[in-house]
């Protein structure tokens, strides 16, 4: 049997009792950690008094809601996950957890997180959380992901909303500064994921997912990465104009943004994605051969890796300034 045929075998049924770790993996803990971090940043960046217990409940509900979204995504996407090297080890396609168990877990966690947040904190935050879960699990996972090359652009709204949920939990409102944090994540998402898609295009094509490199080609993807990076740069700087970010944030967003633009330009000027991904199953995601360096894969992988660091640094700066009491700049005033 060839490796390709092995990758497209039908989903296996669980033959053994799943471990708790398998159910935890359904909730995409890495994604959950980023959601919790940005949600906590939104809550504290609001600089509004909130009881520590209520703050902890809000963050817990955001985490549970993110986990619910992940479980629903893994249930619905199991058929394509088992065709891709990057995802075929997930609990459902690997046969560790049954699909109906993943779906049940996702629905139960969704209801618990939204209702608990609403009754304990406020219903604006709960409503935003409910919208986030539905948007990710239904609009993105069930519709956009398999239908349009703009899937990650539109669907990125779900991953961008946690700071607004955190802000709403702290204040009962969602003003401009909350949506600025949403905008940062929203416009960061396309260059981040398209950089990844440039060197796993073969996987997406095999799974039938219309990611931009599959539909429009690598050259158009590289151009879109640069365009979104150019839009992202001023958006990341804007919090210092509105009373959200201070001097630390200005330094991080300015210097980090310039590095981001440089890496995006290198991707644009490279041939990343032009050649089929030659990786074998046991190759790590960031392994780069000399041939791949020449083909531009390293440029795409460098941007993908730095984009994670950049987003973390931006929100860490906002969080640090809020916790330590560093005054925002408010350059427009």
N, C-alpha and C positions, 0 to 999 in steps of 0.2 A: 504493500500500500504506500502511495506517495505521501509526502508531508502535506501537500495541499489537500488531498482527500481526507487526511486525518484531521485537518483543521475545520472541515465542514461536516463532520459527522453529526448526527442528531444529538440533541441535548440528552444527557444521561439522567436517569432517575436516581434520587438519593438512595443508596443501599445501606447506609449506616446512619446512626443518630448524629445529627449535626452538633458540633461543639458551640459553646457560646461565642467563641472567637469568630466562627463563620457568620453568625448573625450580626456580630459587631461589624464585620467587614462589609456586610450588606449596606451599612449606613455610610459608607465611604468616609472613614475617619479622617483622612488627609484633607478632603474637601470640607468636612465638618469643622476641622480645626481652623481653617481659614475663615469660614463663616462666623464661628464663635469670636475669633479675633476682631474681625471688622465690625461685628455687631456690638461687641464690648466697647470698641473705640467710639462708635456712634453714641452709645449710652453715656460714656464719660466725657466725650467732646462736647456734649450738650451743656456741660457745666451747670447742671440743675440738681437741686437736692433730691435724693431718692434714698429710701431706706435700704440698707445693705441687703436685707433679706429679699426685698422686692427686686433689687438689681440682680441678685443671684438667681431668682426665679426667672427673670426675663432672659438672662443668658442661657439658663438651662433649657427653657422652652425654644429658644432660637436653635440651640444644638439639637434638640430632639426633632424639631421641624426639619432641619437640614438632613438628619439621619432618615427621617420618613421619606423625604424626597429621593434620597439615594436608594432606599430599598425599593421604592416604586419604579425608579429608573432601571434598576438591575432586574426586576421582574419583567418589565416590558421589553427591555433590550437584550434579553438573554439569547435570542436567536442570532443577533448580529455580534454580540460579545464573544460567542464561541467561535467566530470566524476570524477574530483579530488576535494577533499575538500579544498585544498589550493588555487585553481584557479577558482572554479565554480562561484565565485562572481564577476569575471571580467565582463566588460561591455557587451561583445558580448554573452557569454553563459548565462548571467543573463537577456538577452533580453533588455538591455538598449540602445544598439547601434546595428544597422544592420550590418551584415558581409560585405556587399558591401560598406557601408560607411567607415568602418575601412580600407578596402583595398584601397579605393580611397584616404583617408587621408594619408595612408602610401606612396602611389606612388607620390602624389603631394608634400609631404614634402621631399621625397627623391630627387626629381628633383630640388626643390628649394634650398635645402641645398648644394648639390653638385655644381650646376651652380653658386650660389652666392659665394661659397668659391673659386671656380676656377677663376671667373672674378675679385673678390675683392682682393684675397690674392695670391694664386698660384695654378697651376694645379697638382703639385705633391700631395699637401695636399688634393685637391679635388679628385684626383684619388684614394688615400688611403681611403678616406671617402666612395667613391662609392663602392670600393671593400669590405669594411666592411659591408655596407648595404646589398649588394648582397650575401655576404658569410653568413651573419646571417639569412636573410629572405629566401634565396633559398637553399644554401648548407646545413646549419644546420637545419632550421625549416622544410623545405619541404622534405629533404632527410635523413640526418644523424640521426635526433632525433627519427625517426620511424624505422630506419634500423639497427643500430649497437649500441652495448653497449659502443663503443668508441665515442658516439655522443658528449658528453660534453668535451672530450679531444680535438678532432679535431675542433669542433665548438667553443671551447673557444678562438680560434684565433680572432674571431670577437670582442669579448669583450676586448681583449688584445691590440688592435691596436690604440686606441685613443691617447696614449702618442706619438706614432710615427706621428700621424696626427698633433698633436700640435707642435711637433718639426719641422716637415716639413713646417708648416705654418710660423714659426718664421725664419727659415733659408733657406728654399727651398731645403733642403736635409734631409736624414734620415741616420745618421751615426750609428756606433756601440752602442753608449750610448742610442740612441733612441730605438734600438732593445733590449737592456738589460731590459729596462722598460717593453717592450712588453713581454719578456721572463718571467719576474717576475709574471705578471698577468696570462700568459698562463699556467705556472706550478702551480700557486696557485689555479687555477680554479678546477681541478679534486678533490683534497682533500676537498675543500670547498663544492662543490656540492655533492660529494659522502657521506660526513658526513650527509648532509641533507637527502639524499636519503635512508640512513640506517633506518631512522625513519618515512619515508613516502613511504616505498616500496609498501605497499598495494595499495596506490593511483596510483602509476606508473603501477603496474601490472594490475589493473582494467582498466586503460586507454590504455593498450597495448603499453606502452612506454618501450623499451628495455634498461632501465637503468641497470648499472652493477649489483646491488644486485638482480634484477629480473632475469637476464640472467645467471650470474656466482655465485650468492649466497652472503650472508653476509660475510662469511669468506674470500673469495677472494677480496671482496670490502675493507675489513679492511686491508688486506695485501697491496693492491694497494694504499690506503691512506697513509700508512707508507712509501712505496717506493717513491711516489711522494713528500712526505714531506722531505725525505732525499735528493732528488734532488733539491728541492726548497731552502733549507738552503744555500748551497754555491752560488746559483744563486743570492739570495738576498744580499749576502755579496760582490758579484763581482763589483758593482758600485764603491766601494772604491778603487779598483785596476785600474780603467780606467779613473779617473778624473770626475766622475759623482757625487759621494757621498762624504760627509765630515765626521767630527767626530760625529756629531749628528746622521747622518744616520748610521754610524758604530755601535753606541750604540743601536739604535732602532732595526736595522736588526739583530744584534748579540743576544741581550737579548730576543727580541721578537721571533726570530727564535728558540731559545732553548725552550721557552715555547710552541711554535707550535709543536716542535718535541716531547716534553713531552706529550702533549695532543693527538698527533697522536699515540704515543706508548700506551697510555691508551685505545684508541679506538681499536687498534690492539689486546691488551690483554683482551679486554672485549668480551661480547657476543652481542654487539650492532647489531641489525638487525635480530638476530636469531628468535625472536618471532614476530608474526604479530602485527602490530600497533593497540593497543586497543582503540585509541582515538575516542571520539565521536565528532559530528559536532561542538559543542560549546567549545571544548577544544582549548586553545591557543597553538600556535606552540611550545612554550618553557615550557609548563606545563609538569612536570615529577612526576609520582606517585612513591611510594616506590617500587612497583614491577618493574617498568621500570628502576629505578636506579639499581636494582640488575641485570637486564637484559642488562645493558650497554647503555641504551638510553641516559642517562645523559652525558656519555663520548662523544658520537657522537654530542650531542647538544652543549656541551662546546666547542668542536673543531670548529663546524660551527660558533658559535657566536664569538669566538676569532679570527677566520680567517678573519672576516670582520674588526675587530679592527686592526689586524696586517697589512692588506693591506693599510688601511687608514693611519696608523702610518708611514709606509714606505714612502708613497708618500707625506705625510705631512712633513716629515723630508726633503725630497728632495726639496719640495716647499719652506719650511722655509729657508733652506740654500741658495737657489737661490735668494729669496727676500731680505734676510739680508746680502748677500754678503759673506757668510762663504765659505772659500776656500776649494775646493775638496782635497782629500788626495793624489790621484795618486800614490798609493803605488808601482806600477810597474815601476815608473820612478825614 
